[in-house]
Amino acid sequence: IDFDGDTEDIVIPKTIDIDSVPTNVKVIHAYAFANTSSLKNIYIPNTVEVIGEGAFYWAENLRTVTFEENSMLSEIGYEAFIYCENLESIFIPASVTEIGEYAFSDNYRLKEVIFEEGINLLYIPARMFAYGESLEEVIIPASVIEIGEGAFDGCTRLRTVVFEEGSLLAVIQDYAFNSIYALTEIQIPETVTSIGEY
């Protein structure tokens, strides 16, 4: 991938030639685009299965992340999109089964989070959306069984939390919804057996 530090738009290719053999691009490696101020838009092909730890760490001007249809993405790593201060919306493909802690933390302008229908994500990890001060609504997939510590801590404008019908949620950890001043009502699924402090 040709990235010189001044590129605003990047389309990650589906294949690259290794020893003259076309090979699918499956991994965006750890810190691949970290600390880039120029990057604004990234297109990720459906061959990518893993976004590594801190891959877009402090890509402060990143605005859009586009996944090709029929994405095979299974894992979004620890702090993968932390401090992407201009990211306003994120779509999480149905193929994702694992997301690392702090994956979208401190994204102050993040207004919209969309989990694709049919996702089988079990855990919303610790601090996943912490300090997402612009986030107003989130729909928690039915597959989620645990919401981690401080997952939505500091999402001060979060007004609506909806749990999908058939929710399997069992555990809400400490501080999961701490400092959410705009939230006036929440209906906890009957499946929940443990709720932490704050």
C-alpha positions in Angstrom: 0.0 0.0 0.0 1.4 3.4 -1.0 1.0 5.6 2.1 3.4 8.5 2.3 1.9 10.2 5.4 0.1 12.9 3.3 -2.6 10.7 1.7 -6.2 11.5 2.6 -8.0 8.6 0.9 -6.8 5.0 1.0 -8.3 2.0 -0.7 -6.8 -1.2 0.7 -6.4 -3.7 -2.1 -8.0 -7.1 -2.0 -4.8 -8.8 -3.2 -1.1 -8.1 -3.3 1.6 -10.0 -5.2 3.9 -12.0 -3.1 6.6 -13.6 -5.1 4.5 -13.0 -8.2 1.5 -14.8 -6.6 -1.7 -12.9 -6.0 -2.5 -13.2 -2.2 -5.5 -12.0 -0.4 -5.0 -9.1 2.1 -6.3 -10.5 5.4 -4.7 -8.4 8.1 -4.3 -4.7 8.8 -1.3 -5.0 11.1 -0.9 -3.3 14.5 -0.3 0.5 14.3 -0.4 0.4 10.5 -2.0 3.8 10.2 -1.3 5.1 13.7 -0.6 8.8 14.4 -1.6 9.9 10.9 -3.1 13.4 10.6 -3.7 13.3 6.9 -5.9 10.2 6.6 -9.6 11.0 6.2 -11.2 8.0 4.4 -10.4 4.3 4.4 -11.9 1.5 2.3 -11.5 -2.0 3.7 -12.1 -4.9 1.3 -14.1 -8.0 2.3 -11.0 -10.2 2.4 -9.7 -8.5 5.6 -10.3 -10.7 8.6 -8.3 -8.8 11.3 -7.8 -5.1 12.2 -4.8 -5.2 14.5 -4.1 -3.5 17.8 -4.0 0.3 17.4 -4.2 0.1 13.6 -5.7 3.5 13.4 -4.6 4.8 16.8 -4.8 8.6 16.8 -5.7 8.9 13.2 -7.2 12.2 14.3 -8.8 13.3 11.1 -10.2 10.0 10.0 -13.8 10.6 9.0 -15.1 7.5 7.3 -14.4 3.8 7.5 -16.1 1.8 4.7 -16.3 -2.0 4.7 -17.0 -3.8 1.4 -20.2 -5.8 1.4 -19.9 -9.4 2.6 -17.1 -8.5 4.9 -15.1 -11.4 6.5 -13.8 -9.2 9.3 -13.8 -11.2 12.5 -11.6 -9.2 14.9 -11.1 -5.5 15.7 -8.1 -5.2 18.0 -7.3 -3.4 21.2 -7.4 0.4 20.8 -7.9 -0.1 17.0 -9.7 3.2 16.5 -9.0 5.1 19.7 -8.6 8.9 19.5 -10.1 9.1 16.0 -11.5 12.4 17.0 -13.3 13.2 13.8 -14.9 9.8 13.2 -18.7 10.4 13.2 -20.1 7.0 12.3 -19.0 3.4 12.4 -20.6 0.3 10.9 -19.6 -3.0 12.4 -20.0 -6.0 10.0 -22.0 -9.0 11.0 -18.9 -11.2 10.7 -17.2 -9.6 13.7 -17.0 -11.8 16.8 -14.3 -10.2 18.8 -13.6 -6.6 19.7 -10.7 -5.4 21.9 -10.9 -3.0 24.8 -10.9 0.7 24.1 -11.5 -0.1 20.4 -13.5 3.2 19.8 -12.7 5.1 22.9 -12.2 8.8 23.0 -13.9 9.4 19.7 -15.6 12.7 20.7 -17.6 13.2 17.5 -18.9 9.7 17.1 -22.6 10.0 16.7 -23.7 6.7 15.2 -22.8 3.1 15.8 -24.4 0.5 13.6 -24.1 -3.3 14.3 -25.0 -5.1 11.2 -28.1 -7.3 11.5 -27.2 -10.9 12.4 -24.0 -10.1 14.2 -22.9 -12.8 16.7 -20.8 -10.6 19.0 -20.8 -11.9 22.6 -19.0 -9.1 24.5 -18.9 -5.4 24.4 -15.5 -4.9 25.9 -14.3 -2.5 28.6 -14.2 1.1 27.5 -15.3 0.3 24.0 -17.1 3.6 23.4 -15.9 5.5 26.5 -16.0 9.3 26.2 -18.0 9.2 23.0 -19.5 12.5 23.9 -21.6 12.8 20.8 -23.2 9.4 20.8 -26.9 9.6 21.3 -28.3 6.2 20.6 -27.1 2.6 20.6 -28.8 -0.7 19.8 -27.2 -3.6 21.6 -27.3 -6.8 19.6 -29.3 -9.7 21.0 -26.2 -11.9 21.0 -24.3 -9.8 23.5 -24.0 -11.6 26.9 -21.8 -9.1 28.7 -21.2 -5.3 28.6 -17.7 -4.6 30.0 -16.5 -2.2 32.6 -16.9 1.4 31.6 -18.1 0.5 28.1 -20.1 3.7 27.7 -18.6 5.7 30.5 -18.7 9.4 29.7 -21.1 9.2 26.8 -22.8 12.2 28.2 -25.3 12.7 25.3 -26.4 9.1 25.2 -30.2 9.3 25.4 -31.4 5.9 24.1 -30.1 2.4 24.8 -32.1 -0.3 23.1 -31.6 -4.1 23.6 -32.6 -6.1 20.6 -35.5 -8.5 21.1 -34.4 -11.9 22.3 -31.4 -10.3 24.2 -29.1 -12.8 25.9 -27.5 -10.2 28.1 -26.4 -11.6 31.5 -23.8 -9.2 32.9 -23.4 -5.4 33.1 -20.0 -4.6 34.6 -19.0 -1.7 36.8 -19.3 1.8 35.4 -20.7 0.5 32.1 -23.2 3.4 31.8 -21.4 5.9 34.2 -21.8 9.6 33.6 -24.5 9.3 31.0 -26.5 12.4 32.1 -28.9 12.4 29.1 -30.2 8.9 29.7 -33.5 9.1 31.5 -34.8 5.5 31.1 -33.4 2.1 30.3 -35.2 -1.3 30.1 -32.8 -4.0 31.4 -33.5 -7.4 29.8 -34.9 -10.0 32.1 -31.9 -12.2 31.3 -29.5 -10.0 33.3 -28.3 -11.6 36.5 -25.5 -9.2 37.5 -25.1 -5.4 37.5 -22.0 -3.8 38.7 -21.5 -0.5 40.6 -22.4 2.8 39.0 
